[in-house]
Amino acid sequence: MVPSRDLAARFEAYSDWRRRLSAGVLKLHEWLQEQDLADTQVDVRVQQLLERLHQDKLIVAFVAEFSRGKSELINAIFFADFGQRLLPSAAGRTTMCPTELLYDAQRPPSIRLLPIETRLKDATVAEFKNYADEWVTFALDLSSAEKMGEALSRVSQVKRVPVELARKYGLYGDGEDDIVAALEHGDEGSVDIPCWRHAVINFPHPLLQQGLVILDTPGLNAIGTEPELTLNLLPNAHALLFILAADAGVTKTDLEVWNQHLAGDDPATKAGRIVILNKIDGLWDELKTEDEINREIERQVKSTAHMLAIPQSQVYAADLSEDAVALARENARHLQLHSRTEFGAGDLLAPFDKPELHGTIDLLTCNPPYISSAKVDHMHQEIAAHEPHLAFDGGPFGVNILMRLLQDAPRFLNHNGWLAFEVGLGSFAEDREKQILHGREVVVHQRRLDTRLGGHPTGRRGRVTLLGHDPGSSVQKSVPRRRVLRASPCL
């Protein structure tokens, strides 16, 4: 996979090529005029070419049924620096309307929403983009992840309307697969429908600033009910990512949508269709060997390519890295701890986010990345060369993962539970100072860390910080029969 920084550099090179090509076209036009070889028709064609170069965008569409991990991928690519998921990505339906993620320097950061009622008007979404008063606009506060998340959560809003009105909108048909077919019906004669027909998120991400546009679709049923998707947006996308569940493979619905709306007949179009078998970490099984699991993944890739009639080179299996979990399992067996140790692959506390663990953990530990992004590239090679970049990069201020941990940990800890993690010097107030953490009073204990190997500093200087409720408690109380949870960020 190409790192986001490398991808941004490639987009910058592409933008630079467009600028140089535009300059060359202008010089050619000037030379034609000097030689009296230009006329009105040439002038118009040159102007059209320059406008096309200036407005050129690379459009990538994400298409998937609900709960395939599509929103998680978009969150990871574009909103990781905020330290939390901004686009709704809970189980079930999340994005309820086609959503474009782009950057327009002429507009402030915002989310614009086209009301669902516009489906009764005789105009396309593209035409509505010329009429600002038809849209509902909310500003994006880039300094607040909470406010960003609140604004972007509107793409998942639904409302209850009479069935007859849903029919007029083209969103409901008796016995048909439609955009609201899977939604829970309320009182007799009413149904939930999306509040919005289309959303446009204007966000200054480096990739978007270079001309990338992401089209996020709201599930497979919506493709057949929104003409703008099938006739304009999807056919004009330069690349399309079709996201499937690795354990289920190609379902009947997946195959129907692929054949009817996505595959295309043109060879160039087919070459831009990429299939992602997402969440293959769900295929890992402690009772199978690594070779058996890899063969199962290979079978899914071959089967998917065969059913969709595309080369295997266009099918990618995506997962969270299982290597660390596999090593931890091996260590547990070596130490004879496997019978009372549970492992999960995921991002921070996600694998253990279940009601039976909430409020039950005695000690939660984590070693999050806490170096600011600007300093990561200047680290000593004896450190940086042996770990992934994201193992060190804590975001602009070095606290992105840490803030997520502090937000989620209280949900898991019991009344006397402790949270232990390593942070940089100065990240917290002085030792034993009481602080309020998400509405809960805690005591901060810090111990300076200056690890040396062979008499030489390793460069890892920071503090081990303990957050707990009872200042008289001790982390040494976390002995067998107590619940200890170790969290790791997704790298």
C-alpha positions as CSV (number, residue, x, y, z in Angstrom):
1,M,0.0,0.0,0.0
2,V,1.3,3.5,-0.9
3,P,1.7,5.6,2.3
4,S,-0.5,8.7,2.4
5,R,2.5,11.0,2.2
6,D,3.8,9.3,-0.9
7,L,0.4,9.4,-2.4
8,A,0.2,13.2,-1.7
9,A,3.6,13.6,-3.3
10,R,2.4,11.8,-6.4
11,F,-0.7,14.0,-6.6
12,E,1.5,17.1,-6.3
13,A,3.6,15.8,-9.2
14,Y,0.4,15.3,-11.2
15,S,-0.7,18.9,-10.4
16,D,2.7,20.2,-11.3
17,W,2.4,18.4,-14.7
18,R,-1.0,20.0,-15.3
19,R,0.5,23.5,-14.5
20,R,3.4,23.0,-16.9
21,L,1.1,21.6,-19.6
22,S,-1.1,24.7,-19.2
23,A,1.9,27.0,-19.5
24,G,2.9,25.1,-22.7
25,V,-0.5,25.4,-24.2
26,L,-0.5,29.2,-23.5
27,K,2.9,29.6,-25.2
28,L,1.7,27.6,-28.2
29,H,-1.4,29.8,-28.5
30,E,0.7,32.9,-28.3
31,W,3.0,31.6,-31.0
32,L,0.0,30.8,-33.2
33,Q,-1.3,34.3,-32.8
34,E,2.1,35.9,-33.6
35,Q,2.2,33.8,-36.8
36,D,-1.4,34.8,-37.7
37,L,-2.4,31.1,-37.6
38,A,-5.0,31.4,-34.8
39,D,-8.7,32.1,-35.4
40,T,-11.9,32.1,-33.3
41,Q,-12.2,28.3,-33.5
42,V,-8.7,27.8,-32.3
43,D,-9.1,30.4,-29.5
44,V,-12.2,28.6,-28.2
45,R,-10.6,25.1,-28.3
46,V,-7.5,26.4,-26.4
47,Q,-9.7,28.0,-23.8
48,Q,-11.7,24.8,-23.4
49,L,-8.5,22.8,-23.0
50,L,-7.1,25.2,-20.4
51,E,-10.4,25.1,-18.4
52,R,-10.4,21.3,-18.5
53,L,-6.8,21.2,-17.2
54,H,-7.6,23.6,-14.5
55,Q,-10.8,21.8,-13.3
56,D,-9.4,18.3,-13.8
57,K,-10.2,16.0,-10.9
58,L,-9.5,12.4,-10.1
59,I,-12.7,10.8,-8.9
60,V,-12.7,7.6,-6.8
61,A,-16.0,6.0,-5.9
62,F,-16.4,3.8,-2.8
63,V,-19.3,1.3,-3.3
64,A,-20.4,-1.3,-0.7
65,E,-23.3,-2.7,1.1
66,F,-23.7,-1.5,4.7
67,S,-21.3,-2.9,7.4
68,R,-18.5,-3.6,4.9
69,G,-16.1,-1.2,6.5
70,K,-16.3,1.5,3.8
71,S,-16.7,4.4,6.2
72,E,-13.9,3.1,8.3
73,L,-11.5,3.2,5.3
74,I,-12.5,6.7,4.5
75,N,-12.1,7.8,8.1
76,A,-8.6,6.2,8.3
77,I,-7.4,7.9,5.1
78,F,-8.8,11.4,5.6
79,F,-9.6,12.0,9.2
80,A,-7.0,10.0,11.2
81,D,-5.3,13.3,12.4
82,F,-8.4,14.1,14.4
83,G,-7.9,11.1,16.6
84,Q,-11.4,9.8,16.2
85,R,-13.9,8.6,13.6
86,L,-15.7,11.6,12.1
87,L,-17.9,10.0,9.4
88,P,-20.5,7.8,11.1
89,S,-19.1,4.2,11.1
90,A,-21.2,2.3,13.7
91,A,-22.7,-1.1,12.9
92,G,-25.6,-1.0,10.4
93,R,-26.4,1.9,8.1
94,T,-24.2,4.9,8.3
95,T,-24.0,7.1,5.2
96,M,-27.6,7.5,4.0
97,C,-27.0,9.7,0.9
98,P,-24.4,9.9,-1.8
99,T,-21.6,12.0,-0.3
100,E,-18.7,13.8,-2.2
101,L,-15.5,14.5,-0.3
102,L,-13.5,17.2,-2.0
103,Y,-11.8,20.5,-1.6
104,D,-12.8,23.8,-3.3
105,A,-10.6,26.7,-2.3
106,Q,-13.3,29.1,-3.2
107,R,-15.5,27.8,-0.4
108,P,-14.9,27.6,3.4
109,P,-14.7,24.1,5.0
110,S,-18.3,23.0,5.2
111,I,-20.8,20.3,4.6
112,R,-23.6,21.1,2.1
113,L,-26.8,19.0,2.2
114,L,-29.4,18.8,-0.5
115,P,-32.9,18.0,1.1
116,I,-34.6,14.8,0.0
117,E,-37.6,16.9,-1.0
118,T,-35.8,18.0,-4.1
119,R,-36.5,14.6,-5.6
120,L,-39.9,16.0,-6.4
121,K,-38.4,18.7,-8.6
122,D,-37.4,18.3,-12.2
123,A,-33.7,18.8,-11.8
124,T,-30.5,16.7,-11.3
125,V,-28.1,17.0,-8.5
126,A,-25.6,18.5,-10.9
127,E,-28.1,21.2,-11.8
128,F,-28.9,21.9,-8.2
129,K,-25.2,22.6,-7.5
130,N,-25.7,25.9,-9.3
131,Y,-28.4,27.0,-6.9
132,A,-26.9,27.6,-3.4
133,D,-30.3,28.4,-1.9
134,E,-31.5,24.8,-2.4
135,W,-28.8,23.5,-0.1
136,V,-28.5,23.5,3.7
137,T,-24.9,24.4,4.7
138,F,-23.1,23.7,8.0
139,A,-19.6,25.1,8.7
140,L,-16.8,22.7,9.7
141,D,-14.8,23.7,12.8
142,L,-11.4,22.2,11.9
143,S,-10.1,22.9,15.5
144,S,-12.7,20.6,17.1
145,A,-13.0,16.9,16.3
146,E,-16.2,16.8,18.3
147,K,-17.9,19.6,16.3
148,M,-16.6,18.1,13.1
149,G,-18.1,14.7,14.0
150,E,-21.4,16.4,14.9
151,A,-21.6,18.2,11.5
152,L,-20.6,15.1,9.5
153,S,-23.0,12.9,11.3
154,R,-25.9,14.5,9.4
155,V,-25.2,12.2,6.4
156,S,-26.8,9.4,8.5
157,Q,-30.0,11.3,9.4
158,V,-33.4,9.7,8.6
159,K,-36.9,10.8,9.2
160,R,-40.3,9.1,9.2
161,V,-42.8,9.8,6.5
162,P,-46.0,8.2,5.1
163,V,-45.4,5.4,2.7
164,E,-47.2,7.3,-0.1
165,L,-44.7,10.2,0.2
166,A,-41.8,7.8,0.2
167,R,-43.2,6.3,-3.1
168,K,-43.3,9.8,-4.6
169,Y,-39.7,10.3,-3.8
170,G,-38.9,7.0,-5.5
171,L,-37.6,5.5,-2.3
172,Y,-40.2,2.8,-1.6
173,G,-41.9,0.1,-3.6
174,D,-43.9,-2.8,-2.2
175,G,-41.8,-5.9,-2.2
176,E,-38.9,-4.3,-4.0
177,D,-35.3,-3.8,-3.0
178,D,-35.1,-0.1,-2.4
179,I,-33.2,2.4,-0.3
180,V,-35.5,2.0,2.7
181,A,-36.4,-1.7,2.4
182,A,-34.2,-2.7,5.2
183,L,-35.1,0.1,7.6
184,E,-37.4,-0.6,10.5
185,H,-41.0,0.3,9.8
186,G,-42.7,2.3,12.5
187,D,-46.4,2.7,12.9
188,E,-48.5,1.3,10.0
189,G,-48.4,3.4,6.9
190,S,-45.0,5.1,7.7
191,V,-41.4,4.4,6.9
192,D,-38.0,5.9,7.6
193,I,-36.2,7.6,4.7
194,P,-33.0,9.6,4.4
195,C,-33.2,13.3,5.2
196,W,-30.8,14.3,2.5
197,R,-30.5,13.5,-1.2
198,H,-26.9,14.4,-1.6
199,A,-24.0,15.7,0.5
200,V,-20.8,17.6,-0.4
201,I,-18.0,17.9,2.2
202,N,-15.5,20.6,1.5
203,F,-12.4,19.6,3.5
204,P,-8.7,20.8,3.1
205,H,-6.9,17.4,3.1
206,P,-3.6,17.4,1.1
207,L,-4.9,14.7,-1.2
208,L,-8.2,16.6,-1.8
209,Q,-6.3,19.8,-2.4
210,Q,-4.4,18.1,-5.2
211,G,-7.6,17.3,-7.0
212,L,-8.8,13.9,-5.5
213,V,-12.6,13.6,-5.1
214,I,-14.1,10.7,-3.1
215,L,-17.6,9.6,-3.8
216,D,-19.1,7.6,-0.9
217,T,-22.3,5.7,-1.8
218,P,-25.0,4.8,0.8
219,G,-25.3,1.1,0.1
220,L,-26.2,-1.0,-2.9
221,N,-29.9,-0.4,-2.8
222,A,-29.4,3.3,-3.3
223,I,-27.6,2.7,-6.6
224,G,-30.8,1.6,-8.3
225,T,-33.0,4.4,-6.9
226,E,-30.8,7.5,-7.5
227,P,-30.5,8.1,-11.2
228,E,-27.7,10.6,-10.6
229,L,-25.5,7.7,-9.4
230,T,-26.1,5.3,-12.2
231,L,-26.2,7.8,-15.1
232,N,-23.6,10.4,-14.0
233,L,-21.5,10.0,-10.9
234,L,-20.4,6.3,-11.1
235,P,-19.8,6.2,-14.9
236,N,-17.7,9.3,-14.6
237,A,-15.5,8.0,-11.8
238,H,-11.9,7.3,-12.8
239,A,-11.7,4.5,-10.3
240,L,-14.2,2.5,-8.4
241,L,-13.5,0.6,-5.2
242,F,-16.1,-2.2,-4.7
243,I,-15.8,-3.3,-1.0
244,L,-16.9,-6.8,0.0
245,A,-16.8,-8.8,3.2
246,A,-13.9,-11.3,3.1
247,D,-15.9,-13.9,5.0
248,A,-19.0,-13.7,2.8
249,G,-17.3,-13.0,-0.6
250,V,-19.6,-12.1,-3.5
251,T,-23.2,-12.2,-2.4
252,K,-26.2,-12.4,-4.8
253,T,-26.9,-8.7,-4.3
254,D,-23.2,-7.8,-4.8
255,L,-23.2,-9.7,-8.1
256,E,-26.4,-8.1,-9.4
257,V,-25.2,-4.6,-8.6
258,W,-21.8,-5.3,-10.2
259,N,-23.3,-6.6,-13.4
260,Q,-26.0,-4.0,-13.8
261,H,-24.2,-0.8,-12.7
262,L,-20.5,-1.2,-12.0
263,A,-18.6,-3.6,-14.3
264,G,-18.9,-1.7,-17.6
265,D,-18.1,-2.9,-21.1
266,D,-15.2,-0.7,-22.0
267,P,-11.8,-2.3,-21.2
268,A,-10.5,1.0,-19.8
269,T,-13.4,1.2,-17.5
270,K,-12.9,-2.3,-16.3
271,A,-9.3,-1.6,-15.6
272,G,-10.4,1.1,-13.1
273,R,-12.6,-1.3,-11.1
274,I,-10.8,-2.5,-7.9
275,V,-12.3,-5.0,-5.5
276,I,-11.4,-4.9,-1.8
277,L,-12.0,-8.0,0.4
278,N,-12.2,-6.1,3.6
279,K,-11.8,-7.4,7.2
280,I,-9.9,-10.5,6.3
281,D,-8.7,-10.5,9.9
282,G,-12.1,-12.1,10.6
283,L,-10.9,-15.2,8.9
284,W,-8.1,-15.8,11.4
285,D,-8.8,-18.8,13.6
286,E,-6.6,-20.1,16.4
287,L,-7.4,-23.7,15.4
288,K,-5.9,-23.2,11.9
289,T,-2.3,-22.8,10.9
290,E,-1.1,-19.7,9.2
291,D,-0.7,-21.6,5.9
292,E,-4.3,-22.8,6.1
293,I,-5.6,-19.2,6.7
294,N,-3.5,-17.9,3.8
295,R,-4.8,-20.6,1.5
296,E,-8.4,-19.7,2.5
297,I,-7.7,-16.0,1.7
298,E,-6.2,-17.0,-1.7
299,R,-9.4,-19.0,-2.5
300,Q,-11.6,-16.1,-1.7
301,V,-9.5,-13.8,-4.0
302,K,-9.7,-16.3,-6.9
303,S,-13.4,-16.9,-6.3
304,T,-14.1,-13.2,-6.3
305,A,-12.1,-12.5,-9.4
306,H,-13.9,-15.4,-11.2
307,M,-17.4,-14.4,-10.2
308,L,-16.8,-10.7,-11.2
309,A,-14.9,-11.6,-14.4
310,I,-11.9,-9.5,-13.5
311,P,-8.1,-10.3,-13.2
312,Q,-7.0,-11.4,-9.8
313,S,-4.6,-8.4,-9.8
314,Q,-7.6,-6.2,-9.3
315,V,-8.7,-8.0,-6.1
316,Y,-7.0,-6.9,-2.9
317,A,-7.4,-8.5,0.6
318,A,-7.3,-5.8,3.3
319,D,-6.9,-6.4,7.0
320,L,-5.4,-5.1,10.2
321,S,-1.9,-6.5,10.8
322,E,-2.2,-9.9,12.5
323,D,1.5,-10.3,12.9
324,A,1.6,-8.7,16.4
325,V,-1.4,-10.7,17.6
326,A,0.1,-13.9,16.3
327,L,3.4,-13.2,18.2
328,A,1.4,-12.4,21.3
329,R,-0.4,-15.7,21.1
330,E,2.9,-17.6,20.7
331,N,4.3,-15.8,23.7
332,A,1.2,-16.6,25.8
333,R,1.6,-20.3,24.9
334,H,5.3,-20.2,25.8
335,L,4.5,-18.7,29.2
336,Q,1.5,-21.0,29.7
337,L,-0.9,-18.1,29.9
338,H,-3.0,-19.0,26.8
339,S,-5.8,-20.5,28.8
340,R,-6.6,-17.2,30.5
341,T,-5.7,-14.7,27.8
342,E,-7.9,-13.5,25.0
343,F,-6.6,-11.8,21.9
344,G,-8.2,-9.5,19.4
345,A,-7.0,-7.7,16.3
346,G,-8.3,-4.2,15.9
347,D,-7.8,-0.5,16.5
348,L,-7.2,0.4,20.2
349,L,-10.1,-0.9,22.2
350,A,-12.4,-1.8,19.3
351,P,-12.0,-5.6,19.5
352,F,-13.1,-5.6,23.2
353,D,-15.8,-3.0,22.9
354,K,-18.7,-5.2,24.2
355,P,-21.1,-4.7,27.1
356,E,-19.7,-7.6,29.2
357,L,-16.3,-5.8,29.5
358,H,-17.6,-2.3,30.2
359,G,-16.7,-1.2,33.7
360,T,-14.9,-4.5,34.5
361,I,-11.2,-3.8,33.8
362,D,-8.7,-3.4,36.6
363,L,-5.7,-2.3,34.5
364,L,-5.7,-1.0,31.0
365,T,-2.2,-0.5,29.4
366,C,-1.1,1.1,26.1
367,N,2.1,2.4,24.5
368,P,0.7,4.9,22.0
369,P,2.8,6.9,19.5
370,Y,3.4,10.3,21.1
371,I,5.9,12.1,18.8
372,S,4.6,15.0,16.8
373,S,4.5,14.5,13.0
374,A,7.0,17.2,12.3
375,K,9.7,15.4,14.4
376,V,9.2,11.9,13.1
377,D,11.2,12.4,10.0
378,H,14.1,13.7,12.0
379,M,14.4,10.7,14.4
380,H,17.6,8.7,14.7
381,Q,17.7,5.9,12.2
382,E,18.6,3.3,14.7
383,I,15.1,3.9,16.1
384,A,13.0,4.9,13.0
385,A,14.4,2.2,10.7
386,H,13.0,-0.7,12.8
387,E,9.4,0.4,13.3
388,P,6.5,1.5,11.0
389,H,6.1,5.2,10.6
390,L,2.8,5.2,12.4
391,A,4.3,3.5,15.4
392,F,5.9,6.9,16.2
393,D,3.6,9.5,14.6
394,G,1.2,10.9,17.2
395,G,-0.2,13.6,14.9
396,P,0.5,17.4,14.8
397,F,0.9,17.6,18.6
398,G,1.7,14.0,19.4
399,V,-1.5,13.3,21.2
400,N,-4.0,12.0,18.6
401,I,-4.0,8.4,19.7
402,L,-3.6,9.4,23.4
403,M,-6.8,11.5,23.3
404,R,-8.8,8.7,21.8
405,L,-7.5,6.4,24.6
406,L,-8.4,8.9,27.3
407,Q,-11.9,9.3,25.8
408,D,-12.6,5.5,25.6
409,A,-10.8,4.1,28.6
410,P,-13.3,5.2,31.3
411,R,-16.0,3.1,29.7
412,F,-13.9,-0.1,30.4
413,L,-12.3,0.6,33.8
414,N,-14.0,-0.3,37.0
415,H,-14.3,2.1,39.9
416,N,-10.7,1.4,41.1
417,G,-9.3,0.7,37.7
418,W,-6.0,2.1,36.4
419,L,-4.9,3.3,32.9
420,A,-1.2,3.1,32.3
421,F,0.6,4.4,29.2
422,E,3.9,6.1,28.1
423,V,3.8,9.7,27.0
424,G,6.3,12.5,26.2
425,L,7.7,14.8,28.9
426,G,5.3,17.6,29.7
427,S,2.1,15.9,28.4
428,F,0.5,16.0,31.8
429,A,0.7,18.1,34.9
430,E,3.0,17.3,37.8
431,D,2.9,14.0,39.7
432,R,-0.1,13.1,41.8
433,E,-2.2,16.1,40.6
434,K,-5.9,15.4,40.5
435,Q,-7.6,16.0,37.1
436,I,-11.0,15.5,35.6
437,L,-11.0,12.9,32.8
438,H,-14.3,12.9,30.8
439,G,-16.4,13.6,33.9
440,R,-14.4,11.3,36.2
441,E,-11.9,12.5,38.8
442,V,-8.5,10.7,38.5
443,V,-5.1,11.0,40.1
444,V,-2.1,11.3,37.8
445,H,1.1,9.5,38.7
446,Q,4.2,10.0,36.5
447,R,7.6,8.3,36.5
448,R,10.4,9.5,34.3
449,L,11.6,7.0,31.7
450,D,15.2,7.1,30.4
451,T,15.9,3.7,28.9
452,R,19.5,2.8,28.1
453,L,20.9,-0.1,26.1
454,G,24.6,-1.1,26.6
455,G,25.2,2.2,28.4
456,H,23.9,4.3,25.4
457,P,20.6,6.3,25.5
458,T,18.0,4.8,23.2
459,G,16.4,8.2,22.6
460,R,13.1,7.1,24.3
461,R,12.7,9.6,27.0
462,G,9.3,10.2,28.5
463,R,7.0,9.3,31.4
464,V,5.0,6.3,32.4
465,T,1.7,7.8,33.4
466,L,-0.9,6.1,35.6
467,L,-4.4,7.3,35.8
468,G,-6.6,5.9,38.6
469,H,-9.4,6.8,40.9
470,D,-8.0,5.8,44.3
471,P,-4.6,7.3,45.1
472,G,-4.0,4.5,47.6
473,S,-4.4,1.8,45.0
474,S,-1.4,0.1,43.4
475,V,-1.0,-1.3,39.9
476,Q,0.7,-4.3,41.5
477,K,-2.8,-5.4,42.6
478,S,-3.3,-6.5,38.9
479,V,-2.4,-10.1,39.7
480,P,-4.1,-13.2,38.2
481,R,-7.9,-13.3,38.4
482,R,-7.9,-9.5,37.8
483,R,-8.9,-8.2,34.3
484,V,-6.0,-6.6,32.4
485,L,-6.5,-5.1,29.0
486,R,-3.7,-4.1,26.6
487,A,-4.7,-1.7,23.7
488,S,-2.7,-0.9,20.6
489,P,-3.4,1.6,17.8
490,C,-4.1,0.2,14.3
491,L,-0.8,0.5,12.4
